[in-house]
């Protein structure tokens, strides 16, 4: 059974790109375009194994991350942030938490992203 990855991003083009790439890599994807629906999907009947969370989406990626960390159903789900910010802009914005596994800059480098996701999911 393929592992489920939840994508929370307000940009539909990014979501389509991630959906196509992750599905081709053998993952099942859940796509949401806003913070509230993303939180609901994470807390659903079939929780994801991993979450890709847009740092700058309306509703705030950091706010979503905090809410996920406060709920027993979701606090153990690993999260990678996605962002169009530069590395210097990201510094200090990525939470220092075992739940946060890092971030992927946009545009995505899938040859780096997919092995990082697989490494986290194989633990």
C-alpha positions in Angstrom: 0.0 0.0 0.0 1.5 3.4 -1.0 2.4 5.9 1.7 0.1 9.0 1.8 1.6 12.5 1.4 -0.6 15.5 2.2 0.2 18.6 0.2 -1.1 21.9 1.6 -0.5 24.7 -0.9 -2.7 27.5 -2.2 -1.0 27.4 -5.7 -2.9 24.9 -7.9 0.0 24.6 -10.3 2.4 23.7 -7.6 -0.2 21.1 -6.3 -0.6 19.6 -9.7 3.2 19.3 -10.2 3.7 17.7 -6.7 0.7 15.4 -7.3 2.1 14.2 -10.6 5.6 13.8 -9.3 4.7 12.1 -6.1 2.2 9.8 -7.7 4.8 8.8 -10.4 7.2 8.0 -7.5 4.6 5.6 -6.0 3.0 7.7 -3.3 -0.7 8.4 -2.7 -1.3 12.1 -2.5 -4.0 14.2 -0.8 -4.1 17.8 -2.1 -5.6 20.7 -0.2 -5.5 24.4 -1.2 -6.1 26.1 2.1 -4.9 25.9 5.7 -8.2 24.7 7.3 -8.8 21.9 4.8 -5.2 20.8 5.2 -5.6 20.5 9.0 -8.9 18.6 8.5 -7.2 16.2 6.0 -4.3 15.6 8.4 -6.8 14.8 11.2 -9.0 12.6 9.0 -9.6 8.9 9.1 -6.6 8.0 7.1 -3.8 10.4 8.3 -0.9 11.0 5.9 2.6 9.6 6.5 4.1 13.0 5.7 3.0 16.6 5.0 4.4 19.1 2.5 3.3 22.5 3.8 3.6 25.9 2.0 5.3 28.3 4.3 3.6 31.4 2.8 0.1 30.3 2.2 -3.0 32.3 3.4 -3.7 31.2 6.9 0.0 30.8 7.5 2.1 27.7 7.2 3.6 28.3 10.6 0.1 28.5 12.1 -0.9 25.2 10.5 2.4 23.7 11.7 1.7 24.8 15.3 -1.9 23.4 15.2 -0.6 20.1 13.9 1.9 19.9 16.7 -0.7 20.5 19.3 -3.0 17.7 18.3 -2.3 14.1 19.4 -3.5 12.8 16.1 -1.0 14.8 14.0 1.9 15.8 16.2 4.0 12.8 15.0 3.5 13.4 11.3 6.8 14.7 9.7 6.5 18.0 7.9 8.6 19.5 5.2 7.9 23.2 4.4 7.9 24.4 0.8 8.8 28.0 0.0 9.7 30.4 -2.7 11.8 32.4 -0.1 15.5 32.5 -0.5 17.7 30.6 1.9 18.6 33.8 3.8 14.9 34.7 4.1 14.0 31.2 5.4 16.6 31.3 8.2 14.8 31.7 11.5 11.4 30.9 10.1 11.7 27.1 10.0 10.6 25.7 13.4 13.1 24.0 15.6 11.0 20.9 16.2 11.5 17.2 15.6 8.3 17.2 13.6 9.9 19.7 11.1 12.2 17.8 8.7 13.4 20.9 6.8 12.2 22.7 3.7 12.2 22.5 -0.1 12.8 25.6 -2.1 10.6 26.5 -5.1 11.2 25.7 -7.9 11.6 22.2 -6.7 14.7 20.0 -7.3 13.0 16.6 -7.4 16.3 14.7 -7.5 16.9 16.1 -4.0 13.3 16.2 -2.8 12.3 12.6 -3.5 15.3 11.0 -1.7 14.8 13.3 1.4 11.1 12.3 1.5 12.0 8.6 1.2 14.6 8.8 3.9 12.1 10.3 6.4 9.4 7.8 5.4 11.7 4.8 5.7 12.3 5.5 9.4 
